[in-house]
Amino acid sequence: EVFGEAVRQRATAILVAHNHPSGNLEPSIEDKDVTRRLKQAGDILGIKVLDHLIFSEEGYLSMLEGNLF
């Protein structure tokens, strides 16, 4: 599902983003695992995952900028 439209549009890269309604911007273990798996899937498809962003009312966290990517 994450890559469906990117494949249809022949994209070479995507950004992944989701929200944390709790306001806590710290990525969970699941966030980190999903990011790792999405990067692996993207490598197989030839679609680079540029970053994974987490948004909340407090702001955002870039997993790339935070060296969590």
CYANA upper distance limits for C-alpha pairs under 8 A (distance plus 0.5 A):
  1 GLU  CA      5 GLU  CA      8.40
  2 VAL  CA      6 ALA  CA      8.47
  3 PHE  CA      7 VAL  CA      6.49
  3 PHE  CA     42 GLY  CA      8.39
  4 GLY  CA      8 ARG  CA      6.82
  5 GLU  CA      9 GLN  CA      6.50
  6 ALA  CA     10 ARG  CA      6.35
  6 ALA  CA     11 ALA  CA      5.41
  6 ALA  CA     12 THR  CA      8.20
  6 ALA  CA     13 ALA  CA      8.22
  6 ALA  CA     14 ILE  CA      7.71
  6 ALA  CA     47 ILE  CA      8.38
  7 VAL  CA     11 ALA  CA      6.72
 11 ALA  CA     47 ILE  CA      7.23
 12 THR  CA     46 GLY  CA      7.26
 12 THR  CA     47 ILE  CA      5.19
 12 THR  CA     48 LYS  CA      6.72
 13 ALA  CA     47 ILE  CA      5.33
 13 ALA  CA     48 LYS  CA      4.88
 13 ALA  CA     49 VAL  CA      6.19
 13 ALA  CA     50 LEU  CA      6.97
 14 ILE  CA     47 ILE  CA      7.54
 14 ILE  CA     48 LYS  CA      6.87
 14 ILE  CA     49 VAL  CA      5.63
 14 ILE  CA     50 LEU  CA      6.50
 14 ILE  CA     51 ASP  CA      8.31
 15 LEU  CA     49 VAL  CA      6.42
 15 LEU  CA     50 LEU  CA      5.96
 15 LEU  CA     51 ASP  CA      5.79
 15 LEU  CA     52 HIS  CA      6.62
 15 LEU  CA     53 LEU  CA      8.17
 16 VAL  CA     49 VAL  CA      7.79
 16 VAL  CA     50 LEU  CA      8.42
 16 VAL  CA     51 ASP  CA      6.73
 16 VAL  CA     52 HIS  CA      5.10
 16 VAL  CA     53 LEU  CA      6.70
 17 ALA  CA     52 HIS  CA      5.92
 17 ALA  CA     53 LEU  CA      4.98
 17 ALA  CA     54 ILE  CA      6.22
 17 ALA  CA     55 PHE  CA      7.98
 18 HIS  CA     53 LEU  CA      7.04
 18 HIS  CA     54 ILE  CA      5.75
 18 HIS  CA     55 PHE  CA      6.78
 19 ASN  CA     54 ILE  CA      5.88
 19 ASN  CA     55 PHE  CA      5.03
 19 ASN  CA     56 SER  CA      6.20
 20 HIS  CA     24 ASN  CA      6.95
 20 HIS  CA     25 LEU  CA      7.23
 20 HIS  CA     54 ILE  CA      7.24
 20 HIS  CA     55 PHE  CA      6.58
 20 HIS  CA     56 SER  CA      5.78
 21 PRO  CA     56 SER  CA      6.40
 21 PRO  CA     57 GLU  CA      7.94
 22 SER  CA     56 SER  CA      7.89
 23 GLY  CA     56 SER  CA      5.45
 23 GLY  CA     57 GLU  CA      6.39
 23 GLY  CA     58 GLU  CA      6.50
 24 ASN  CA     56 SER  CA      7.67
 25 LEU  CA     54 ILE  CA      6.94
 25 LEU  CA     55 PHE  CA      7.50
 25 LEU  CA     56 SER  CA      7.22
 25 LEU  CA     58 GLU  CA      8.48
 25 LEU  CA     59 GLY  CA      8.44
 25 LEU  CA     60 TYR  CA      7.20
 25 LEU  CA     61 LEU  CA      6.64
 26 GLU  CA     61 LEU  CA      8.29
 27 PRO  CA     31 ASP  CA      6.03
 27 PRO  CA     32 LYS  CA      7.04
 27 PRO  CA     54 ILE  CA      8.11
 28 SER  CA     32 LYS  CA      6.89
 29 ILE  CA     33 ASP  CA      6.64
 30 GLU  CA     34 VAL  CA      6.46
 31 ASP  CA     35 THR  CA      6.62
 32 LYS  CA     36 ARG  CA      6.74
 32 LYS  CA     68 LEU  CA      8.02
 32 LYS  CA     69 PHE  CA      8.25
 33 ASP  CA     37 ARG  CA      6.70
 34 VAL  CA     38 LEU  CA      6.47
 35 THR  CA     39 LYS  CA      6.64
 35 THR  CA     52 HIS  CA      7.43
 35 THR  CA     69 PHE  CA      7.79
 36 ARG  CA     40 GLN  CA      6.86
 36 ARG  CA     69 PHE  CA      8.09
 37 ARG  CA     41 ALA  CA      6.68
 38 LEU  CA     42 GLY  CA      6.46
 38 LEU  CA     49 VAL  CA      7.79
 39 LYS  CA     43 ASP  CA      6.63
 39 LYS  CA     48 LYS  CA      7.55
 39 LYS  CA     49 VAL  CA      6.21
 40 GLN  CA     44 ILE  CA      6.95
 41 ALA  CA     45 LEU  CA      6.77
 42 GLY  CA     46 GLY  CA      6.23
 42 GLY  CA     47 ILE  CA      5.14
 42 GLY  CA     48 LYS  CA      6.00
 42 GLY  CA     49 VAL  CA      6.86
 43 ASP  CA     47 ILE  CA      6.63
 43 ASP  CA     48 LYS  CA      6.90
 50 LEU  CA     64 LEU  CA      8.36
 51 ASP  CA     62 SER  CA      7.26
 51 ASP  CA     63 MET  CA      6.84
 51 ASP  CA     64 LEU  CA      5.99
 51 ASP  CA     69 PHE  CA      7.76
 52 HIS  CA     62 SER  CA      6.65
 52 HIS  CA     63 MET  CA      6.00
 52 HIS  CA     64 LEU  CA      7.50
 52 HIS  CA     69 PHE  CA      8.15
 53 LEU  CA     60 TYR  CA      7.28
 53 LEU  CA     61 LEU  CA      6.18
 53 LEU  CA     62 SER  CA      5.22
 53 LEU  CA     63 MET  CA      6.70
 54 ILE  CA     60 TYR  CA      5.94
 54 ILE  CA     61 LEU  CA      5.67
 54 ILE  CA     62 SER  CA      7.14
 54 ILE  CA     63 MET  CA      8.38
 55 PHE  CA     59 GLY  CA      6.44
 55 PHE  CA     60 TYR  CA      4.82
 55 PHE  CA     61 LEU  CA      7.09
 56 SER  CA     60 TYR  CA      6.58
 61 LEU  CA     65 GLU  CA      8.41
 61 LEU  CA     66 GLY  CA      7.94
 62 SER  CA     66 GLY  CA      6.59
 63 MET  CA     67 ASN  CA      6.63
 63 MET  CA     68 LEU  CA      5.30
 63 MET  CA     69 PHE  CA      5.74
 64 LEU  CA     68 LEU  CA      6.47
 64 LEU  CA     69 PHE  CA      5.47
